[in-house]
Amino acid sequence: MDKTTLDALDNKIIRLLTENGRMPIGEMAKELDVTAPTIRNRIKGLEKNGIFKVSGLIDPSRHGEMITALVTMNVRSEGKMDQVLEKISRLPNVAWAGVVTGRYDIIAEVICVEGKDELYRFTTDTILKMGNVIRSETFIFMKSRNNWLQLPEGLNEI
């Protein structure tokens, strides 16, 4: 995907929708002093270009069994780090994954709605059996603030 430069209006629209994803288009248009069709077109363009997505978020601290963790991994990429990253990012419990600097190669935020048993299955059955992951370390969030999460696609229903 090409990087697109966002202008001031795009950034203001994103900020408003970040604060209130249900804000009516007309209200945004009035607040930003532009027309409603302008707002609609900008949002469609941002979504089409993969820059912006409106979605529901959950507060994991209010879900009894949910565990959120960062799983760091050393991988054998054999020159194909992008493909390994893609494979890991598509796993059912992974909210996001990225290549990092430092002693690990990849870090992923993992969400387990069924608690520690699901996290155990993820760290033993799922990632270690992929073949590329040599070693992993898991950091479970004990408490957090402002940690609203989008549930990953393919995750078991809550």
N, CA and C atoms as an extended XYZ file, in Angstrom:
474
Properties=species:S:1:pos:R:3:atomname:S:1:resname:S:1:resid:I:1 pbc="F F F"
N         0.844       -1.182        0.000 N   MET     1
C         0.000        0.000        0.000 CA  MET     1
C         0.886        1.242        0.000 C   MET     1
N         0.551        2.192       -0.834 N   ASP     2
C         1.269        3.458       -0.863 CA  ASP     2
C         0.891        4.274        0.359 C   ASP     2
N         1.871        5.009        0.858 N   LYS     3
C         1.590        5.909        1.975 CA  LYS     3
C         0.908        7.138        1.411 C   LYS     3
N        -0.180        7.533        2.036 N   THR     4
C        -0.920        8.696        1.610 CA  THR     4
C        -0.724        9.800        2.635 C   THR     4
N        -0.527       10.998        2.164 N   THR     5
C        -0.368       12.130        3.054 CA  THR     5
C        -1.750       12.601        3.498 C   THR     5
N        -1.927       12.695        4.788 N   LEU     6
C        -3.184       13.186        5.333 CA  LEU     6
C        -3.088       14.691        5.506 C   LEU     6
N        -4.156       15.384        5.135 N   ASP     7
C        -4.155       16.825        5.353 CA  ASP     7
C        -4.848       17.130        6.686 C   ASP     7
N        -4.942       18.414        7.010 N   ALA     8
C        -5.507       18.836        8.291 CA  ALA     8
C        -6.947       18.366        8.459 C   ALA     8
N        -7.742       18.421        7.388 N   LEU     9
C        -9.141       18.005        7.483 CA  LEU     9
C        -9.240       16.499        7.761 C   LEU     9
N        -8.436       15.705        7.068 N   ASP    10
C        -8.423       14.255        7.331 CA  ASP    10
C        -8.106       13.985        8.798 C   ASP    10
N        -7.082       14.649        9.306 N   ASN    11
C        -6.691       14.450       10.703 CA  ASN    11
C        -7.785       14.874       11.670 C   ASN    11
N        -8.500       15.942       11.359 N   LYS    12
C        -9.599       16.391       12.229 CA  LYS    12
C       -10.757       15.392       12.204 C   LYS    12
N       -11.063       14.854       11.042 N   ILE    13
C       -12.128       13.851       10.917 CA  ILE    13
C       -11.754       12.603       11.726 C   ILE    13
N       -10.530       12.155       11.570 N   ILE    14
C       -10.061       10.974       12.308 CA  ILE    14
C       -10.128       11.231       13.805 C   ILE    14
N        -9.717       12.397       14.248 N   ARG    15
C        -9.752       12.738       15.678 CA  ARG    15
C       -11.189       12.687       16.197 C   ARG    15
N       -12.128       13.291       15.463 N   LEU    16
C       -13.527       13.290       15.902 CA  LEU    16
C       -14.088       11.873       15.989 C   LEU    16
N       -13.786       11.050       14.998 N   LEU    17
C       -14.303        9.680       15.010 CA  LEU    17
C       -13.582        8.811       16.037 C   LEU    17
N       -12.357        9.151       16.372 N   THR    18
C       -11.649        8.444       17.433 CA  THR    18
C       -12.315        8.723       18.776 C   THR    18
N       -12.735        9.956       18.967 N   GLU    19
C       -13.408       10.341       20.210 CA  GLU    19
C       -14.834        9.811       20.275 C   GLU    19
N       -15.511        9.758       19.118 N   ASN    20
C       -16.893        9.292       19.072 CA  ASN    20
C       -17.156        8.671       17.705 C   ASN    20
N       -17.014        7.359       17.620 N   GLY    21
C       -17.194        6.647       16.365 CA  GLY    21
C       -18.603        6.709       15.812 C   GLY    21
N       -19.551        7.175       16.620 N   ARG    22
C       -20.945        7.278       16.182 CA  ARG    22
C       -21.364        8.723       15.890 C   ARG    22
N       -20.408        9.619       15.837 N   MET    23
C       -20.726       11.014       15.584 CA  MET    23
C       -21.388       11.157       14.218 C   MET    23
N       -22.552       11.793       14.161 N   PRO    24
C       -23.234       11.964       12.874 CA  PRO    24
C       -22.414       12.829       11.907 C   PRO    24
N       -22.517       12.491       10.629 N   ILE    25
C       -21.798       13.225        9.579 CA  ILE    25
C       -22.156       14.704        9.622 C   ILE    25
N       -23.442       14.998        9.792 N   GLY    26
C       -23.889       16.391        9.825 CA  GLY    26
C       -23.253       17.175       10.964 C   GLY    26
N       -23.127       16.543       12.112 N   GLU    27
C       -22.506       17.197       13.265 CA  GLU    27
C       -21.021       17.453       13.010 C   GLU    27
N       -20.352       16.478       12.370 N   MET    28
C       -18.937       16.662       12.023 CA  MET    28
C       -18.780       17.814       11.035 C   MET    28
N       -19.647       17.825       10.025 N   ALA    29
C       -19.575       18.870        9.004 CA  ALA    29
C       -19.730       20.252        9.634 C   ALA    29
N       -20.681       20.361       10.548 N   LYS    30
C       -20.915       21.639       11.218 CA  LYS    30
C       -19.698       22.044       12.054 C   LYS    30
N       -19.161       21.093       12.808 N   GLU    31
C       -18.021       21.402       13.669 CA  GLU    31
C       -16.774       21.771       12.866 C   GLU    31
N       -16.613       21.150       11.691 N   LEU    32
C       -15.420       21.398       10.883 CA  LEU    32
C       -15.642       22.440        9.791 C   LEU    32
N       -16.866       22.954        9.730 N   ASP    33
C       -17.213       24.009        8.788 CA  ASP    33
C       -16.983       23.588        7.324 C   ASP    33
N       -17.451       22.369        7.000 N   VAL    34
C       -17.436       21.862        5.631 CA  VAL    34
C       -18.783       21.184        5.377 C   VAL    34
N       -19.014       20.754        4.155 N   THR    35
C       -20.300       20.124        3.841 CA  THR    35
C       -20.295       18.645        4.237 C   THR    35
N       -21.493       18.107        4.450 N   ALA    36
C       -21.631       16.688        4.785 CA  ALA    36
C       -21.074       15.784        3.675 C   ALA    36
N       -21.325       16.088        2.379 N   PRO    37
C       -20.728       15.251        1.329 CA  PRO    37
C       -19.193       15.241        1.374 C   PRO    37
N       -18.595       16.357        1.769 N   THR    38
C       -17.133       16.410        1.888 CA  THR    38
C       -16.667       15.427        2.955 C   THR    38
N       -17.352       15.417        4.099 N   ILE    39
C       -16.995       14.503        5.185 CA  ILE    39
C       -17.160       13.053        4.716 C   ILE    39
N       -18.307       12.752        4.085 N   ARG    40
C       -18.567       11.385        3.604 CA  ARG    40
C       -17.491       10.929        2.624 C   ARG    40
N       -17.155       11.788        1.681 N   ASN    41
C       -16.133       11.445        0.681 CA  ASN    41
C       -14.759       11.230        1.310 C   ASN    41
N       -14.416       12.064        2.272 N   ARG    42
C       -13.126       11.922        2.947 CA  ARG    42
C       -13.061       10.599        3.704 C   ARG    42
N       -14.124       10.263        4.431 N   ILE    43
C       -14.146        9.011        5.190 CA  ILE    43
C       -14.054        7.820        4.247 C   ILE    43
N       -14.828        7.859        3.147 N   LYS    44
C       -14.774        6.765        2.161 CA  LYS    44
C       -13.367        6.616        1.594 C   LYS    44
N       -12.720        7.738        1.277 N   GLY    45
C       -11.365        7.694        0.733 CA  GLY    45
C       -10.365        7.129        1.726 C   GLY    45
N       -10.474        7.526        2.983 N   LEU    46
C        -9.576        7.013        4.020 CA  LEU    46
C        -9.760        5.506        4.201 C   LEU    46
N       -11.012        5.053        4.168 N   GLU    47
C       -11.295        3.617        4.301 CA  GLU    47
C       -10.801        2.851        3.079 C   GLU    47
N       -11.071        3.394        1.891 N   LYS    48
C       -10.673        2.738        0.646 CA  LYS    48
C        -9.162        2.563        0.564 C   LYS    48
N        -8.415        3.558        1.035 N   ASN    49
C        -6.955        3.510        0.999 CA  ASN    49
C        -6.354        2.724        2.166 C   ASN    49
N        -7.213        2.162        3.032 N   GLY    50
C        -6.728        1.351        4.143 CA  GLY    50
C        -6.054        2.150        5.236 C   GLY    50
N        -6.362        3.433        5.321 N   ILE    51
C        -5.746        4.305        6.312 CA  ILE    51
C        -6.573        4.349        7.591 C   ILE    51
N        -7.868        4.171        7.449 N   PHE    52
C        -8.782        4.389        8.563 CA  PHE    52
C        -9.876        3.336        8.539 C   PHE    52
N       -10.291        2.921        9.739 N   LYS    53
C       -11.365        1.941        9.864 CA  LYS    53
C       -12.140        2.251       11.135 C   LYS    53
N       -13.447        2.257       11.043 N   VAL    54
C       -14.292        2.462       12.215 CA  VAL    54
C       -14.666        1.081       12.746 C   VAL    54
N       -14.482        0.866       14.050 N   SER    55
C       -14.818       -0.435       14.620 CA  SER    55
C       -15.170       -0.292       16.099 C   SER    55
N       -15.789       -1.336       16.634 N   GLY    56
C       -16.112       -1.370       18.048 CA  GLY    56
C       -14.918       -1.846       18.853 C   GLY    56
N       -14.782       -1.319       20.059 N   LEU    57
C       -13.668       -1.674       20.930 CA  LEU    57
C       -14.206       -2.209       22.255 C   LEU    57
N       -13.416       -3.039       22.914 N   ILE    58
C       -13.802       -3.620       24.190 CA  ILE    58
C       -12.758       -3.259       25.244 C   ILE    58
N       -13.213       -3.062       26.475 N   ASP    59
C       -12.312       -2.821       27.596 CA  ASP    59
C       -12.035       -4.184       28.241 C   ASP    59
N       -10.827       -4.731       28.065 N   PRO    60
C       -10.548       -6.076       28.570 CA  PRO    60
C       -10.648       -6.193       30.087 C   PRO    60
N       -10.478       -5.096       30.804 N   SER    61
C       -10.552       -5.157       32.267 CA  SER    61
C       -11.974       -5.425       32.750 C   SER    61
N       -12.962       -5.246       31.879 N   ARG    62
C       -14.357       -5.495       32.246 CA  ARG    62
C       -14.859       -6.848       31.771 C   ARG    62
N       -13.966       -7.636       31.214 N   HIS    63
C       -14.307       -8.977       30.743 CA  HIS    63
C       -13.573       -9.957       31.650 C   HIS    63
N       -14.319      -10.729       32.416 N   GLY    64
C       -13.770      -11.588       33.460 CA  GLY    64
C       -12.616      -12.493       33.074 C   GLY    64
N       -12.707      -13.222       31.989 N   GLU    65
C       -11.695      -14.210       31.625 CA  GLU    65
C       -10.662      -13.706       30.628 C   GLU    65
N       -10.909      -12.574       30.007 N   MET    66
C       -10.031      -12.122       28.928 CA  MET    66
C        -8.629      -11.818       29.438 C   MET    66
N        -7.649      -12.305       28.680 N   ILE    67
C        -6.242      -12.021       28.950 CA  ILE    67
C        -5.671      -11.323       27.728 C   ILE    67
N        -4.934      -10.260       27.991 N   THR    68
C        -4.205       -9.572       26.930 CA  THR    68
C        -2.723       -9.743       27.238 C   THR    68
N        -1.949      -10.092       26.231 N   ALA    69
C        -0.528      -10.310       26.436 CA  ALA    69
C         0.263       -9.821       25.233 C   ALA    69
N         1.508       -9.497       25.493 N   LEU    70
C         2.461       -9.247       24.422 CA  LEU    70
C         3.320      -10.499       24.325 C   LEU    70
N         3.403      -11.053       23.136 N   VAL    71
C         4.222      -12.238       22.911 CA  VAL    71
C         5.364      -11.822       21.992 C   VAL    71
N         6.576      -11.950       22.520 N   THR    72
C         7.759      -11.618       21.731 CA  THR    72
C         8.329      -12.907       21.164 C   THR    72
N         8.862      -12.817       19.960 N   MET    73
C         9.332      -14.025       19.282 CA  MET    73
C        10.657      -13.797       18.572 C   MET    73
N        11.491      -14.800       18.651 N   ASN    74
C        12.663      -14.879       17.787 CA  ASN    74
C        12.277      -15.868       16.698 C   ASN    74
N        12.509      -15.475       15.464 N   VAL    75
C        12.072      -16.310       14.349 CA  VAL    75
C        13.221      -16.621       13.398 C   VAL    75
N        13.049      -17.702       12.688 N   ARG    76
C        13.960      -18.072       11.610 CA  ARG    76
C        13.239      -17.620       10.336 C   ARG    76
N        13.679      -16.496        9.788 N   SER    77
C        12.949      -15.918        8.656 CA  SER    77
C        13.539      -16.322        7.309 C   SER    77
N        14.805      -16.702        7.290 N   GLU    78
C        15.484      -17.087        6.056 CA  GLU    78
C        15.244      -16.079        4.935 C   GLU    78
N        15.327      -14.784        5.297 N   GLY    79
C        15.154      -13.722        4.314 CA  GLY    79
C        13.714      -13.408        3.956 C   GLY    79
N        12.767      -14.005        4.657 N   LYS    80
C        11.353      -13.800        4.345 CA  LYS    80
C        10.588      -13.277        5.558 C   LYS    80
N        11.154      -12.263        6.205 N   MET    81
C        10.551      -11.715        7.420 CA  MET    81
C         9.137      -11.191        7.162 C   MET    81
N         8.908      -10.555        6.018 N   ASP    82
C         7.569      -10.034        5.716 CA  ASP    82
C         6.525      -11.147        5.687 C   ASP    82
N         6.895      -12.295        5.109 N   GLN    83
C         5.954      -13.420        5.030 CA  GLN    83
C         5.697      -14.019        6.419 C   GLN    83
N         6.742      -14.112        7.237 N   VAL    84
C         6.575      -14.630        8.602 CA  VAL    84
C         5.687      -13.676        9.403 C   VAL    84
N         5.942      -12.381        9.276 N   LEU    85
C         5.121      -11.388        9.964 CA  LEU    85
C         3.659      -11.493        9.535 C   LEU    85
N         3.432      -11.622        8.250 N   GLU    86
C         2.069      -11.748        7.726 CA  GLU    86
C         1.377      -12.975        8.307 C   GLU    86
N         2.092      -14.088        8.341 N   LYS    87
C         1.552      -15.345        8.864 CA  LYS    87
C         1.161      -15.196       10.345 C   LYS    87
N         2.032      -14.585       11.127 N   ILE    88
C         1.762      -14.388       12.554 CA  ILE    88
C         0.613      -13.410       12.750 C   ILE    88
N         0.573      -12.334       11.971 N   SER    89
C        -0.472      -11.320       12.143 CA  SER    89
C        -1.865      -11.855       11.823 C   SER    89
N        -1.941      -12.941       11.059 N   ARG    90
C        -3.236      -13.528       10.679 CA  ARG    90
C        -3.717      -14.627       11.626 C   ARG    90
N        -2.934      -14.942       12.651 N   LEU    91
C        -3.365      -15.957       13.616 CA  LEU    91
C        -4.598      -15.451       14.372 C   LEU    91
N        -5.516      -16.335       14.726 N   PRO    92
C        -6.802      -15.930       15.313 CA  PRO    92
C        -6.738      -15.035       16.543 C   PRO    92
N        -5.785      -15.209       17.424 N   ASN    93
C        -5.742      -14.423       18.656 CA  ASN    93
C        -4.931      -13.136       18.535 C   ASN    93
N        -4.309      -12.899       17.398 N   VAL    94
C        -3.393      -11.764       17.254 CA  VAL    94
C        -4.144      -10.504       16.830 C   VAL    94
N        -4.051       -9.467       17.691 N   ALA    95
C        -4.649       -8.164       17.375 CA  ALA    95
C        -3.769       -7.427       16.374 C   ALA    95
N        -2.471       -7.472       16.583 N   TRP    96
C        -1.496       -6.872       15.679 CA  TRP    96
C        -0.136       -7.511       15.928 C   TRP    96
N         0.738       -7.401       14.964 N   ALA    97
C         2.101       -7.899       15.098 CA  ALA    97
C         3.028       -6.981       14.324 C   ALA    97
N         4.264       -6.877       14.787 N   GLY    98
C         5.227       -6.024       14.106 CA  GLY    98
C         6.653       -6.501       14.294 C   GLY    98
N         7.485       -6.197       13.318 N   VAL    99
C         8.916       -6.464       13.414 CA  VAL    99
C         9.511       -5.357       14.279 C   VAL    99
N        10.362       -5.734       15.221 N   VAL   100
C        10.917       -4.770       16.166 CA  VAL   100
C        12.439       -4.842       16.190 C   VAL   100
N        13.030       -3.825       16.768 N   THR   101
C        14.474       -3.833       16.993 CA  THR   101
C        14.730       -4.387       18.386 C   THR   101
N        15.961       -4.756       18.646 N   GLY   102
C        16.293       -5.278       19.967 CA  GLY   102
C        16.491       -6.776       19.933 C   GLY   102
N        16.290       -7.406       21.073 N   ARG   103
C        16.616       -8.831       21.171 CA  ARG   103
C        15.560       -9.760       20.581 C   ARG   103
N        14.398       -9.238       20.232 N   TYR   104
C        13.349      -10.035       19.599 CA  TYR   104
C        13.191       -9.611       18.145 C   TYR   104
N        12.593      -10.473       17.360 N   ASP   105
C        12.354      -10.165       15.957 CA  ASP   105
C        10.947       -9.628       15.734 C   ASP   105
N         9.966      -10.251       16.393 N   ILE   106
C         8.558       -9.896       16.208 CA  ILE   106
C         7.885       -9.799       17.573 C   ILE   106
N         6.983       -8.851       17.691 N   ILE   107
C         6.153       -8.732       18.889 CA  ILE   107
C         4.705       -8.710       18.429 C   ILE   107
N         3.844       -9.367       19.191 N   ALA   108
C         2.423       -9.430       18.840 CA  ALA   108
C         1.573       -9.208       20.086 C   ALA   108
N         0.481       -8.478       19.913 N   GLU   109
C        -0.503       -8.358       20.987 CA  GLU   109
C        -1.497       -9.494       20.780 C   GLU   109
N        -1.680      -10.277       21.830 N   VAL   110
C        -2.517      -11.468       21.772 CA  VAL   110
C        -3.684      -11.303       22.743 C   VAL   110
N        -4.873      -11.633       22.260 N   ILE   111
C        -6.085      -11.511       23.076 CA  ILE   111
C        -6.708      -12.895       23.198 C   ILE   111
N        -6.926      -13.319       24.437 N   CYS   112
C        -7.507      -14.635       24.704 CA  CYS   112
C        -8.752      -14.454       25.562 C   CYS   112
N        -9.909      -14.688       24.988 N   VAL   113
C       -11.168      -14.484       25.718 CA  VAL   113
C       -11.466      -15.624       26.683 C   VAL   113
N       -10.802      -16.770       26.494 N   GLU   114
C       -11.037      -17.923       27.371 CA  GLU   114
C        -9.993      -18.033       28.478 C   GLU   114
N        -9.162      -17.015       28.648 N   GLY   115
C        -8.214      -17.003       29.750 CA  GLY   115
C        -6.912      -17.719       29.486 C   GLY   115
N        -6.273      -18.152       30.591 N   LYS   116
C        -4.909      -18.683       30.524 CA  LYS   116
C        -4.800      -19.977       29.730 C   LYS   116
N        -5.837      -20.805       29.713 N   ASP   117
C        -5.768      -22.046       28.932 CA  ASP   117
C        -5.645      -21.747       27.439 C   ASP   117
N        -6.386      -20.751       26.985 N   GLU   118
C        -6.307      -20.359       25.572 CA  GLU   118
C        -4.937      -19.758       25.256 C   GLU   118
N        -4.404      -18.947       26.168 N   LEU   119
C        -3.079      -18.366       25.970 CA  LEU   119
C        -2.019      -19.465       25.937 C   LEU   119
N        -2.154      -20.452       26.794 N   TYR   120
C        -1.219      -21.581       26.792 CA  TYR   120
C        -1.253      -22.313       25.451 C   TYR   120
N        -2.457      -22.579       24.944 N   ARG   121
C        -2.583      -23.243       23.636 CA  ARG   121
C        -1.937      -22.396       22.539 C   ARG   121
N        -2.148      -21.067       22.618 N   PHE   122
C        -1.580      -20.184       21.600 CA  PHE   122
C        -0.048      -20.242       21.617 C   PHE   122
N         0.549      -20.170       22.820 N   THR   123
C         2.011      -20.108       22.910 CA  THR   123
C         2.680      -21.463       22.717 C   THR   123
N         1.946      -22.553       22.883 N   THR   124
C         2.562      -23.877       22.687 CA  THR   124
C         2.121      -24.499       21.371 C   THR   124
N         0.837      -24.668       21.187 N   ASP   125
C         0.343      -25.340       19.982 CA  ASP   125
C         0.452      -24.460       18.739 C   ASP   125
N         0.017      -23.225       18.844 N   THR   126
C        -0.111      -22.393       17.651 CA  THR   126
C         1.223      -21.859       17.147 C   THR   126
N         1.902      -21.013       17.924 N   ILE   127
C         3.089      -20.352       17.365 CA  ILE   127
C         4.310      -21.253       17.283 C   ILE   127
N         4.489      -22.130       18.250 N   LEU   128
C         5.689      -22.972       18.204 CA  LEU   128
C         5.605      -24.026       17.110 C   LEU   128
N         4.398      -24.396       16.714 N   LYS   129
C         4.241      -25.392       15.653 CA  LYS   129
C         4.252      -24.766       14.254 C   LYS   129
N         4.367      -23.436       14.182 N   MET   130
C         4.454      -22.769       12.882 CA  MET   130
C         5.749      -23.119       12.163 C   MET   130
N         6.787      -23.427       12.939 N   GLY   131
C         8.064      -23.775       12.340 CA  GLY   131
C         9.052      -22.634       12.276 C   GLY   131
N         8.577      -21.395       12.176 N   ASN   132
C         9.479      -20.254       12.075 CA  ASN   132
C         9.889      -19.706       13.446 C   ASN   132
N         9.043      -19.931       14.456 N   VAL   133
C         9.303      -19.372       15.782 CA  VAL   133
C        10.271      -20.283       16.527 C   VAL   133
N        11.425      -19.729       16.869 N   ILE   134
C        12.460      -20.478       17.569 CA  ILE   134
C        12.212      -20.427       19.072 C   ILE   134
N        11.833      -19.232       19.553 N   ARG   135
C        11.658      -19.016       20.989 CA  ARG   135
C        10.674      -17.869       21.160 C   ARG   135
N         9.923      -17.921       22.255 N   SER   136
C         8.997      -16.826       22.545 CA  SER   136
C         9.018      -16.508       24.031 C   SER   136
N         8.584      -15.307       24.345 N   GLU   137
C         8.427      -14.880       25.734 CA  GLU   137
C         7.103      -14.134       25.804 C   GLU   137
N         6.351      -14.386       26.871 N   THR   138
C         5.010      -13.817       26.986 CA  THR   138
C         4.931      -12.873       28.177 C   THR   138
N         4.347      -11.706       27.939 N   PHE   139
C         4.141      -10.703       28.985 CA  PHE   139
C         2.639      -10.479       29.118 C   PHE   139
N         2.058      -10.934       30.225 N   ILE   140
C         0.619      -10.789       30.445 CA  ILE   140
C         0.354       -9.437       31.096 C   ILE   140
N        -0.639       -8.720       30.567 N   PHE   141
C        -1.042       -7.465       31.172 CA  PHE   141
C        -1.784       -7.775       32.468 C   PHE   141
N        -1.255       -7.335       33.586 N   MET   142
C        -1.916       -7.537       34.878 CA  MET   142
C        -2.961       -6.452       35.116 C   MET   142
N        -2.651       -5.249       34.671 N   LYS   143
C        -3.556       -4.109       34.806 CA  LYS   143
C        -3.135       -3.094       33.763 C   LYS   143
N        -4.100       -2.405       33.182 N   SER   144
C        -3.770       -1.380       32.194 CA  SER   144
C        -4.816       -0.273       32.233 C   SER   144
N        -4.514        0.817       31.585 N   ARG   145
C        -5.432        1.958       31.483 CA  ARG   145
C        -5.549        2.343       30.013 C   ARG   145
N        -6.733        2.781       29.632 N   ASN   146
C        -6.988        3.217       28.256 CA  ASN   146
C        -6.570        2.154       27.243 C   ASN   146
N        -6.828        0.905       27.561 N   ASN   147
C        -6.426       -0.203       26.698 CA  ASN   147
C        -7.649       -0.783       25.999 C   ASN   147
N        -8.303        0.022       25.189 N   TRP   148
C        -9.466       -0.434       24.436 CA  TRP   148
C        -8.978       -1.276       23.275 C   TRP   148
N        -9.578       -2.446       23.095 N   LEU   149
C        -9.108       -3.389       22.087 CA  LEU   149
C       -10.158       -3.688       21.040 C   LEU   149
N        -9.685       -3.909       19.852 N   GLN   150
C       -10.527       -4.458       18.795 CA  GLN   150
C       -10.254       -5.951       18.799 C   GLN   150
N       -11.293       -6.751       18.874 N   LEU   151
C       -11.089       -8.185       18.871 CA  LEU   151
C       -10.588       -8.632       17.499 C   LEU   151
N        -9.556       -9.491       17.477 N   PRO   152
C        -9.030       -9.978       16.203 CA  PRO   152
C       -10.047      -10.828       15.454 C   PRO   152
N        -9.975      -10.815       14.126 N   GLU   153
C       -10.829      -11.666       13.309 CA  GLU   153
C       -10.517      -13.118       13.622 C   GLU   153
N       -11.533      -13.953       13.612 N   GLY   154
C       -11.328      -15.380       13.840 CA  GLY   154
C       -11.254      -15.782       15.294 C   GLY   154
N       -11.301      -14.798       16.207 N   LEU   155
C       -11.250      -15.105       17.631 CA  LEU   155
C       -12.547      -15.758       18.054 C   LEU   155
N       -12.449      -16.707       18.985 N   ASN   156
C       -13.668      -17.339       19.503 CA  ASN   156
C       -14.619      -16.274       20.039 C   ASN   156
N       -15.897      -16.517       19.926 N   GLU   157
C       -16.890      -15.553       20.385 CA  GLU   157
C       -16.795      -15.368       21.889 C   GLU   157
N       -17.080      -14.151       22.327 N   ILE   158
C       -17.069      -13.844       23.765 CA  ILE   158
C       -18.306      -14.425       24.403 C   ILE   158
